[in-house]
Amino acid sequence: MRLLVAAFEEPGRLKMRRAIALVDYHIRRNQIARASHEKTWREKHRGVKFLLL
């Protein structure tokens, strides 16, 4: 959703290069957030065994 909001806030027409940069930024941001969440979760849940479904 934030990606769409960022795109709509662009003045004028959104150029392809800028659109790609926005998508790349949000992909990297989500990867960092996911890794941070996983690290925090694992620290809080030490000793939990994972069951692959």
C-alpha distance matrix in Angstrom:
0.0 3.8 5.3 5.3 6.4 8.7 10.0 10.9 12.6 14.9 18.3 19.9 19.0 16.7 19.2 18.9 19.8 17.1 14.4 15.9 16.0 12.3 11.6 14.6 13.6 10.4 12.6 15.4 13.5 12.4 16.0 17.5 15.6 16.7 20.2 20.5 19.6 22.0 24.7 24.5 24.6 27.6 29.4 29.2 30.2 33.1 35.4 33.0 33.8 31.1 31.8 30.2 29.7
3.8 0.0 3.8 5.4 5.0 6.1 8.5 9.9 10.5 12.8 16.4 18.5 18.0 15.5 17.9 17.9 18.2 15.1 13.1 14.6 13.9 10.1 10.4 13.0 11.2 8.5 11.5 13.6 11.3 11.3 15.0 15.8 14.3 16.1 19.2 19.2 18.9 21.7 23.9 23.7 24.3 27.3 28.8 28.8 30.2 32.9 35.6 33.5 34.5 32.0 33.1 31.7 31.6
5.3 3.8 0.0 3.8 5.5 5.1 6.2 8.7 10.0 11.2 15.0 16.6 15.4 12.6 14.6 14.3 14.7 11.9 9.5 11.0 10.8 7.1 7.1 10.2 9.2 6.9 9.8 12.3 11.0 11.2 14.6 15.9 15.2 16.7 19.7 20.3 20.3 22.7 24.9 25.3 26.0 28.6 30.3 30.7 31.9 34.4 36.9 34.8 35.5 32.8 33.7 31.9 31.8
5.3 5.4 3.8 0.0 3.8 5.4 5.0 6.2 8.6 10.2 13.6 14.8 13.7 11.5 14.2 14.4 15.6 12.9 10.2 12.6 13.1 9.5 9.7 13.3 12.7 10.6 13.2 16.0 14.8 14.8 18.1 19.6 18.7 20.0 23.2 23.8 23.5 25.9 28.3 28.5 28.9 31.7 33.5 33.6 34.7 37.4 39.8 37.5 38.1 35.3 36.0 34.1 33.6
6.4 5.0 5.5 3.8 0.0 3.8 5.4 5.2 6.2 9.0 12.2 14.2 14.1 12.3 15.5 16.4 17.2 13.9 12.1 14.8 14.4 10.8 12.0 15.1 13.7 11.9 15.1 17.3 15.4 15.9 19.5 20.3 19.1 21.0 24.1 24.0 23.9 26.6 28.8 28.6 29.3 32.3 33.7 33.7 35.1 37.9 40.6 38.4 39.4 36.9 37.8 36.2 35.9
8.7 6.1 5.1 5.4 3.8 0.0 3.8 5.5 5.2 6.8 10.5 12.8 12.7 10.4 13.1 14.1 14.3 10.8 9.6 12.2 11.3 7.8 10.0 12.7 11.0 10.1 13.6 15.3 13.7 15.0 18.3 18.9 18.3 20.6 23.2 23.2 23.7 26.4 28.2 28.3 29.4 32.1 33.4 33.8 35.4 37.9 40.7 38.8 39.8 37.3 38.4 36.8 36.8
10.0 8.5 6.2 5.0 5.4 3.8 0.0 3.8 5.4 5.5 9.1 10.4 9.5 7.1 10.0 11.1 12.1 8.9 7.3 10.5 10.6 7.6 9.5 12.7 12.1 11.5 14.4 16.6 15.9 16.9 19.9 21.1 20.8 22.6 25.3 25.8 26.2 28.7 30.7 31.0 32.0 34.6 36.1 36.6 37.9 40.4 43.0 40.9 41.6 38.9 39.8 37.9 37.6
10.9 9.9 8.7 6.2 5.2 5.5 3.8 0.0 3.8 5.4 7.9 9.3 9.2 8.3 12.0 13.7 15.2 12.0 10.6 14.2 14.3 11.4 13.2 16.5 15.7 14.8 17.9 20.1 18.9 19.8 23.1 24.1 23.4 25.3 28.2 28.4 28.5 31.2 33.3 33.3 34.1 36.9 38.4 38.6 40.0 42.7 45.3 43.2 44.0 41.3 42.1 40.2 39.8
12.6 10.5 10.0 8.6 6.2 5.2 5.4 3.8 0.0 3.8 6.3 9.1 10.2 9.4 12.8 15.1 15.7 12.2 11.9 15.2 14.5 11.7 14.3 17.1 15.5 15.2 18.6 20.2 18.8 20.2 23.5 23.9 23.3 25.7 28.3 28.1 28.6 31.4 33.1 33.0 34.3 37.1 38.2 38.5 40.2 42.8 45.6 43.8 44.8 42.4 43.4 41.8 41.7
14.9 12.8 11.2 10.2 9.0 6.8 5.5 5.4 3.8 0.0 3.8 6.4 7.3 6.4 9.5 12.2 12.7 9.3 9.7 13.3 12.5 10.6 13.6 16.1 15.0 15.5 18.7 20.1 19.3 21.1 23.9 24.5 24.5 26.8 29.2 29.3 30.1 32.8 34.4 34.6 36.0 38.6 39.8 40.3 42.0 44.4 47.2 45.4 46.3 43.7 44.8 43.0 42.9
18.3 16.4 15.0 13.6 12.2 10.5 9.1 7.9 6.3 3.8 0.0 3.8 6.5 7.6 10.4 13.8 14.5 11.6 12.6 16.1 15.5 14.1 17.1 19.5 18.5 19.2 22.4 23.7 23.0 24.9 27.7 28.2 28.2 30.6 32.9 33.0 33.8 36.5 38.0 38.3 39.7 42.3 43.4 43.9 45.7 48.1 50.9 49.2 50.1 47.5 48.6 46.8 46.6
19.9 18.5 16.6 14.8 14.2 12.8 10.4 9.3 9.1 6.4 3.8 0.0 3.8 6.5 9.1 12.7 14.1 12.0 12.7 16.3 16.5 15.5 18.1 20.7 20.3 21.0 23.8 25.5 25.2 26.8 29.5 30.4 30.6 32.7 35.1 35.5 36.2 38.7 40.4 40.9 42.1 44.6 46.0 46.5 48.1 50.5 53.2 51.3 52.0 49.2 50.1 48.0 47.7
19.0 18.0 15.4 13.7 14.1 12.7 9.5 9.2 10.2 7.3 6.5 3.8 0.0 3.8 6.2 9.5 11.6 10.0 10.2 13.7 14.6 13.9 16.0 18.7 19.0 19.6 22.0 24.0 24.1 25.5 28.0 29.3 29.6 31.4 33.8 34.6 35.3 37.5 39.4 40.1 41.1 43.5 45.1 45.8 47.1 49.4 51.9 49.9 50.4 47.5 48.1 45.9 45.5
16.7 15.5 12.6 11.5 12.3 10.4 7.1 8.3 9.4 6.4 7.6 6.5 3.8 0.0 3.8 6.6 8.5 6.6 6.4 10.0 11.0 10.3 12.3 14.9 15.4 16.1 18.3 20.3 20.6 22.0 24.4 25.7 26.2 28.0 30.2 31.1 32.0 34.1 35.9 36.8 37.9 40.1 41.7 42.6 43.9 46.0 48.5 46.6 46.9 44.1 44.8 42.5 42.3
19.2 17.9 14.6 14.2 15.5 13.1 10.0 12.0 12.8 9.5 10.4 9.1 6.2 3.8 0.0 3.8 5.5 5.3 6.2 8.7 10.0 10.7 12.5 14.3 15.4 16.8 18.5 20.2 21.1 22.7 24.6 26.0 27.1 28.7 30.6 31.8 33.0 34.8 36.5 37.7 38.8 40.8 42.5 43.6 44.8 46.7 49.2 47.3 47.5 44.6 45.3 42.9 42.8
18.9 17.9 14.3 14.4 16.4 14.1 11.1 13.7 15.1 12.2 13.8 12.7 9.5 6.6 3.8 0.0 3.8 5.5 5.0 6.2 8.6 9.9 10.6 12.2 14.2 15.5 16.5 18.4 19.9 21.2 22.6 24.5 25.8 26.9 28.8 30.4 31.5 33.0 34.8 36.3 37.3 39.0 40.9 42.2 43.1 44.9 47.2 45.3 45.2 42.2 42.8 40.2 40.2
19.8 18.2 14.7 15.6 17.2 14.3 12.1 15.2 15.7 12.7 14.5 14.1 11.6 8.5 5.5 3.8 0.0 3.8 5.5 5.2 6.2 8.7 10.1 10.6 12.3 14.5 15.4 16.6 18.3 20.1 21.2 22.7 24.4 25.8 27.2 28.7 30.3 31.7 33.2 34.8 36.1 37.7 39.4 40.9 42.0 43.6 46.0 44.3 44.4 41.6 42.5 40.0 40.3
17.1 15.1 11.9 12.9 13.9 10.8 8.9 12.0 12.2 9.3 11.6 12.0 10.0 6.6 5.3 5.5 3.8 0.0 3.8 5.4 5.0 6.2 8.7 9.8 10.4 12.4 14.2 15.4 16.3 18.4 20.0 21.1 22.4 24.3 25.9 27.0 28.4 30.3 31.7 33.0 34.4 36.2 37.7 39.1 40.4 42.2 44.7 43.1 43.4 40.7 41.8 39.6 39.9
14.4 13.1 9.5 10.2 12.1 9.6 7.3 10.6 11.9 9.7 12.6 12.7 10.2 6.4 6.2 5.0 5.5 3.8 0.0 3.8 5.4 5.1 6.3 8.7 9.9 10.9 12.4 14.4 15.4 16.7 18.6 20.2 21.2 22.6 24.6 25.9 27.0 28.7 30.5 31.8 32.8 34.7 36.5 37.7 38.7 40.7 43.0 41.1 41.4 38.5 39.3 36.9 37.0
15.9 14.6 11.0 12.6 14.8 12.2 10.5 14.2 15.2 13.3 16.1 16.3 13.7 10.0 8.7 6.2 5.2 5.4 3.8 0.0 3.8 5.4 5.2 6.1 8.5 10.0 10.5 12.3 14.1 15.4 16.5 18.4 19.9 21.0 22.7 24.4 25.7 27.0 28.7 30.4 31.4 33.0 34.9 36.3 37.2 38.9 41.2 39.4 39.4 36.5 37.3 34.9 35.2
16.0 13.9 10.8 13.1 14.4 11.3 10.6 14.3 14.5 12.5 15.5 16.5 14.6 11.0 10.0 8.6 6.2 5.0 5.4 3.8 0.0 3.8 5.5 5.1 6.1 8.7 9.9 10.6 12.1 14.2 15.4 16.6 18.3 19.9 21.3 22.6 24.2 25.8 27.1 28.7 30.1 31.7 33.3 34.8 36.1 37.6 40.2 38.6 39.0 36.3 37.5 35.4 36.0
12.3 10.1 7.1 9.5 10.8 7.8 7.6 11.4 11.7 10.6 14.1 15.5 13.9 10.3 10.7 9.9 8.7 6.2 5.1 5.4 3.8 0.0 3.8 5.5 5.1 6.3 8.7 10.1 10.5 12.3 14.4 15.5 16.4 18.3 20.2 21.2 22.4 24.3 25.9 27.0 28.3 30.3 31.9 33.0 34.3 36.2 38.8 37.1 37.6 35.0 36.2 34.2 34.6
11.6 10.4 7.1 9.7 12.0 10.0 9.5 13.2 14.3 13.6 17.1 18.1 16.0 12.3 12.5 10.6 10.1 8.7 6.3 5.2 5.5 3.8 0.0 3.8 5.4 5.2 6.1 8.7 9.8 10.6 12.3 14.4 15.3 16.4 18.4 20.0 20.9 22.4 24.4 25.8 26.7 28.5 30.4 31.6 32.5 34.4 36.7 34.9 35.1 32.2 33.2 31.0 31.2
14.6 13.0 10.2 13.3 15.1 12.7 12.7 16.5 17.1 16.1 19.5 20.7 18.7 14.9 14.3 12.2 10.6 9.8 8.7 6.1 5.1 5.5 3.8 0.0 3.8 5.5 5.1 6.2 8.5 9.9 10.7 12.4 14.2 15.4 16.7 18.4 20.0 21.2 22.7 24.5 25.7 27.1 28.9 30.5 31.5 33.0 35.4 33.8 34.0 31.3 32.5 30.3 31.1
13.6 11.2 9.2 12.7 13.7 11.0 12.1 15.7 15.5 15.0 18.5 20.3 19.0 15.4 15.4 14.2 12.3 10.4 9.9 8.5 6.1 5.1 5.4 3.8 0.0 3.8 5.5 5.3 6.1 8.6 10.0 10.7 12.3 14.2 15.6 16.6 18.3 20.1 21.3 22.7 24.2 25.9 27.3 28.8 30.2 31.9 34.5 33.1 33.7 31.3 32.8 31.1 31.9
10.4 8.5 6.9 10.6 11.9 10.1 11.5 14.8 15.2 15.5 19.2 21.0 19.6 16.1 16.8 15.5 14.5 12.4 10.9 10.0 8.7 6.3 5.2 5.5 3.8 0.0 3.8 5.4 4.9 6.0 8.5 9.8 10.3 12.0 14.1 15.2 16.2 18.1 19.8 20.9 22.1 24.1 25.7 26.8 28.1 30.0 32.6 30.9 31.5 29.0 30.3 28.6 29.2
12.6 11.5 9.8 13.2 15.1 13.6 14.4 17.9 18.6 18.7 22.4 23.8 22.0 18.3 18.5 16.5 15.4 14.2 12.4 10.5 9.9 8.7 6.1 5.1 5.5 3.8 0.0 3.8 5.4 5.2 6.3 8.8 10.0 10.5 12.4 14.3 15.3 16.5 18.4 20.1 21.0 22.5 24.5 25.9 26.7 28.4 30.7 29.0 29.2 26.5 27.8 25.8 26.5
15.4 13.6 12.3 16.0 17.3 15.3 16.6 20.1 20.2 20.1 23.7 25.5 24.0 20.3 20.2 18.4 16.6 15.4 14.4 12.3 10.6 10.1 8.7 6.2 5.3 5.4 3.8 0.0 3.8 5.5 5.1 6.3 8.6 9.9 10.7 12.4 14.3 15.4 16.6 18.5 19.9 21.2 22.8 24.6 25.7 27.1 29.6 28.3 28.8 26.4 28.1 26.5 27.7
13.5 11.3 11.0 14.8 15.4 13.7 15.9 18.9 18.8 19.3 23.0 25.2 24.1 20.6 21.1 19.9 18.3 16.3 15.4 14.1 12.1 10.5 9.8 8.5 6.1 4.9 5.4 3.8 0.0 3.8 5.5 5.2 6.2 8.6 10.1 10.7 12.3 14.3 15.5 16.6 18.2 20.1 21.4 22.8 24.3 26.0 28.8 27.5 28.4 26.2 28.1 26.8 27.9
12.4 11.3 11.2 14.8 15.9 15.0 16.9 19.8 20.2 21.1 24.9 26.8 25.5 22.0 22.7 21.2 20.1 18.4 16.7 15.4 14.2 12.3 10.6 9.9 8.6 6.0 5.2 5.5 3.8 0.0 3.8 5.4 5.0 6.0 8.5 9.8 10.4 12.1 14.1 15.3 16.1 18.1 20.0 21.0 22.1 24.0 26.6 24.9 25.6 23.2 24.8 23.4 24.4
16.0 15.0 14.6 18.1 19.5 18.3 19.9 23.1 23.5 23.9 27.7 29.5 28.0 24.4 24.6 22.6 21.2 20.0 18.6 16.5 15.4 14.4 12.3 10.7 10.0 8.5 6.3 5.1 5.5 3.8 0.0 3.8 5.5 5.1 6.2 8.6 9.9 10.6 12.3 14.3 15.3 16.5 18.5 20.1 20.9 22.4 24.8 23.3 23.8 21.4 23.2 21.8 23.1
17.5 15.8 15.9 19.6 20.3 18.9 21.1 24.1 23.9 24.5 28.2 30.4 29.3 25.7 26.0 24.5 22.7 21.1 20.2 18.4 16.6 15.5 14.4 12.4 10.7 9.8 8.8 6.3 5.2 5.4 3.8 0.0 3.8 5.5 5.2 6.2 8.6 10.0 10.6 12.3 14.2 15.5 16.7 18.6 20.0 21.3 24.1 23.1 24.1 22.3 24.5 23.6 25.3
15.6 14.3 15.2 18.7 19.1 18.3 20.8 23.4 23.3 24.5 28.2 30.6 29.6 26.2 27.1 25.8 24.4 22.4 21.2 19.9 18.3 16.4 15.3 14.2 12.3 10.3 10.0 8.6 6.2 5.0 5.5 3.8 0.0 3.8 5.5 5.1 6.1 8.6 9.9 10.6 12.1 14.2 15.5 16.6 18.2 20.1 23.0 21.7 23.0 21.2 23.4 22.8 24.2
16.7 16.1 16.7 20.0 21.0 20.6 22.6 25.3 25.7 26.8 30.6 32.7 31.4 28.0 28.7 26.9 25.8 24.3 22.6 21.0 19.9 18.3 16.4 15.4 14.2 12.0 10.5 9.9 8.6 6.0 5.1 5.5 3.8 0.0 3.8 5.4 5.1 6.1 8.6 10.0 10.4 12.2 14.3 15.4 16.2 18.1 20.6 19.0 19.8 17.8 19.8 19.0 20.5
20.2 19.2 19.7 23.2 24.1 23.2 25.3 28.2 28.3 29.2 32.9 35.1 33.8 30.2 30.6 28.8 27.2 25.9 24.6 22.7 21.3 20.2 18.4 16.7 15.6 14.1 12.4 10.7 10.1 8.5 6.2 5.2 5.5 3.8 0.0 3.8 5.5 5.1 6.1 8.6 9.8 10.6 12.4 14.4 15.3 16.4 19.0 18.0 18.9 17.2 19.8 19.2 21.3
20.5 19.2 20.3 23.8 24.0 23.2 25.8 28.4 28.1 29.3 33.0 35.5 34.6 31.1 31.8 30.4 28.7 27.0 25.9 24.4 22.6 21.2 20.0 18.4 16.6 15.2 14.3 12.4 10.7 9.8 8.6 6.2 5.1 5.4 3.8 0.0 3.8 5.5 5.2 6.2 8.5 10.0 10.8 12.5 14.3 15.7 18.8 18.1 19.7 18.6 21.5 21.4 23.5
19.6 18.9 20.3 23.5 23.9 23.7 26.2 28.5 28.6 30.1 33.8 36.2 35.3 32.0 33.0 31.5 30.3 28.4 27.0 25.7 24.2 22.4 20.9 20.0 18.3 16.2 15.3 14.3 12.3 10.4 9.9 8.6 6.1 5.1 5.5 3.8 0.0 3.8 5.5 5.2 6.0 8.6 10.0 10.7 12.1 14.3 17.2 16.0 17.7 16.5 19.1 19.3 21.1
22.0 21.7 22.7 25.9 26.6 26.4 28.7 31.2 31.4 32.8 36.5 38.7 37.5 34.1 34.8 33.0 31.7 30.3 28.7 27.0 25.8 24.3 22.4 21.2 20.1 18.1 16.5 15.4 14.3 12.1 10.6 10.0 8.6 6.1 5.1 5.5 3.8 0.0 3.8 5.5 5.1 6.1 8.6 10.0 10.4 12.0 14.6 13.2 14.5 13.2 16.0 16.2 18.4
24.7 23.9 24.9 28.3 28.8 28.2 30.7 33.3 33.1 34.4 38.0 40.4 39.4 35.9 36.5 34.8 33.2 31.7 30.5 28.7 27.1 25.9 24.4 22.7 21.3 19.8 18.4 16.6 15.5 14.1 12.3 10.6 9.9 8.6 6.1 5.2 5.5 3.8 0.0 3.8 5.5 5.3 6.3 8.8 10.0 10.8 13.9 13.6 15.3 14.8 18.1 18.6 21.2
24.5 23.7 25.3 28.5 28.6 28.3 31.0 33.3 33.0 34.6 38.3 40.9 40.1 36.8 37.7 36.3 34.8 33.0 31.8 30.4 28.7 27.0 25.8 24.5 22.7 20.9 20.1 18.5 16.6 15.3 14.3 12.3 10.6 10.0 8.6 6.2 5.2 5.5 3.8 0.0 3.8 5.5 5.2 6.3 8.7 10.3 13.8 13.5 16.0 15.9 19.2 20.2 22.5
24.6 24.3 26.0 28.9 29.3 29.4 32.0 34.1 34.3 36.0 39.7 42.1 41.1 37.9 38.8 37.3 36.1 34.4 32.8 31.4 30.1 28.3 26.7 25.7 24.2 22.1 21.0 19.9 18.2 16.1 15.3 14.2 12.1 10.4 9.8 8.5 6.0 5.1 5.5 3.8 0.0 3.8 5.5 5.2 6.1 8.6 11.6 10.5 13.0 12.7 15.8 17.1 19.3
27.6 27.3 28.6 31.7 32.3 32.1 34.6 36.9 37.1 38.6 42.3 44.6 43.5 40.1 40.8 39.0 37.7 36.2 34.7 33.0 31.7 30.3 28.5 27.1 25.9 24.1 22.5 21.2 20.1 18.1 16.5 15.5 14.2 12.2 10.6 10.0 8.6 6.1 5.3 5.5 3.8 0.0 3.8 5.5 5.1 5.9 8.8 8.4 10.6 10.9 14.4 15.9 18.7
29.4 28.8 30.3 33.5 33.7 33.4 36.1 38.4 38.2 39.8 43.4 46.0 45.1 41.7 42.5 40.9 39.4 37.7 36.5 34.9 33.3 31.9 30.4 28.9 27.3 25.7 24.5 22.8 21.4 20.0 18.5 16.7 15.5 14.3 12.4 10.8 10.0 8.6 6.3 5.2 5.5 3.8 0.0 3.8 5.6 5.7 9.4 10.2 13.1 14.1 17.8 19.6 22.3
29.2 28.8 30.7 33.6 33.7 33.8 36.6 38.6 38.5 40.3 43.9 46.5 45.8 42.6 43.6 42.2 40.9 39.1 37.7 36.3 34.8 33.0 31.6 30.5 28.8 26.8 25.9 24.6 22.8 21.0 20.1 18.6 16.6 15.4 14.4 12.5 10.7 10.0 8.8 6.3 5.2 5.5 3.8 0.0 3.8 6.0 9.4 9.6 13.0 14.2 17.6 19.8 22.2
30.2 30.2 31.9 34.7 35.1 35.4 37.9 40.0 40.2 42.0 45.7 48.1 47.1 43.9 44.8 43.1 42.0 40.4 38.7 37.2 36.1 34.3 32.5 31.5 30.2 28.1 26.7 25.7 24.3 22.1 20.9 20.0 18.2 16.2 15.3 14.3 12.1 10.4 10.0 8.7 6.1 5.1 5.6 3.8 0.0 3.8 6.3 5.8 9.3 10.8 14.1 16.6 19.1
33.1 32.9 34.4 37.4 37.9 37.9 40.4 42.7 42.8 44.4 48.1 50.5 49.4 46.0 46.7 44.9 43.6 42.2 40.7 38.9 37.6 36.2 34.4 33.0 31.9 30.0 28.4 27.1 26.0 24.0 22.4 21.3 20.1 18.1 16.4 15.7 14.3 12.0 10.8 10.3 8.6 5.9 5.7 6.0 3.8 0.0 3.8 5.6 8.7 11.0 14.6 17.2 20.1
35.4 35.6 36.9 39.8 40.6 40.7 43.0 45.3 45.6 47.2 50.9 53.2 51.9 48.5 49.2 47.2 46.0 44.7 43.0 41.2 40.2 38.8 36.7 35.4 34.5 32.6 30.7 29.6 28.8 26.6 24.8 24.1 23.0 20.6 19.0 18.8 17.2 14.6 13.9 13.8 11.6 8.8 9.4 9.4 6.3 3.8 0.0 3.8 6.3 9.5 12.8 15.8 18.8
33.0 33.5 34.8 37.5 38.4 38.8 40.9 43.2 43.8 45.4 49.2 51.3 49.9 46.6 47.3 45.3 44.3 43.1 41.1 39.4 38.6 37.1 34.9 33.8 33.1 30.9 29.0 28.3 27.5 24.9 23.3 23.1 21.7 19.0 18.0 18.1 16.0 13.2 13.6 13.5 10.5 8.4 10.2 9.6 5.8 5.6 3.8 0.0 3.8 6.4 9.6 12.7 15.4
33.8 34.5 35.5 38.1 39.4 39.8 41.6 44.0 44.8 46.3 50.1 52.0 50.4 46.9 47.5 45.2 44.4 43.4 41.4 39.4 39.0 37.6 35.1 34.0 33.7 31.5 29.2 28.8 28.4 25.6 23.8 24.1 23.0 19.8 18.9 19.7 17.7 14.5 15.3 16.0 13.0 10.6 13.1 13.0 9.3 8.7 6.3 3.8 0.0 3.8 6.6 9.8 12.8
31.1 32.0 32.8 35.3 36.9 37.3 38.9 41.3 42.4 43.7 47.5 49.2 47.5 44.1 44.6 42.2 41.6 40.7 38.5 36.5 36.3 35.0 32.2 31.3 31.3 29.0 26.5 26.4 26.2 23.2 21.4 22.3 21.2 17.8 17.2 18.6 16.5 13.2 14.8 15.9 12.7 10.9 14.1 14.2 10.8 11.0 9.5 6.4 3.8 0.0 3.8 6.4 9.4
31.8 33.1 33.7 36.0 37.8 38.4 39.8 42.1 43.4 44.8 48.6 50.1 48.1 44.8 45.3 42.8 42.5 41.8 39.3 37.3 37.5 36.2 33.2 32.5 32.8 30.3 27.8 28.1 28.1 24.8 23.2 24.5 23.4 19.8 19.8 21.5 19.1 16.0 18.1 19.2 15.8 14.4 17.8 17.6 14.1 14.6 12.8 9.6 6.6 3.8 0.0 3.8 6.2
30.2 31.7 31.9 34.1 36.2 36.8 37.9 40.2 41.8 43.0 46.8 48.0 45.9 42.5 42.9 40.2 40.0 39.6 36.9 34.9 35.4 34.2 31.0 30.3 31.1 28.6 25.8 26.5 26.8 23.4 21.8 23.6 22.8 19.0 19.2 21.4 19.3 16.2 18.6 20.2 17.1 15.9 19.6 19.8 16.6 17.2 15.8 12.7 9.8 6.4 3.8 0.0 3.8
29.7 31.6 31.8 33.6 35.9 36.8 37.6 39.8 41.7 42.9 46.6 47.7 45.5 42.3 42.8 40.2 40.3 39.9 37.0 35.2 36.0 34.6 31.2 31.1 31.9 29.2 26.5 27.7 27.9 24.4 23.1 25.3 24.2 20.5 21.3 23.5 21.1 18.4 21.2 22.5 19.3 18.7 22.3 22.2 19.1 20.1 18.8 15.4 12.8 9.4 6.2 3.8 0.0
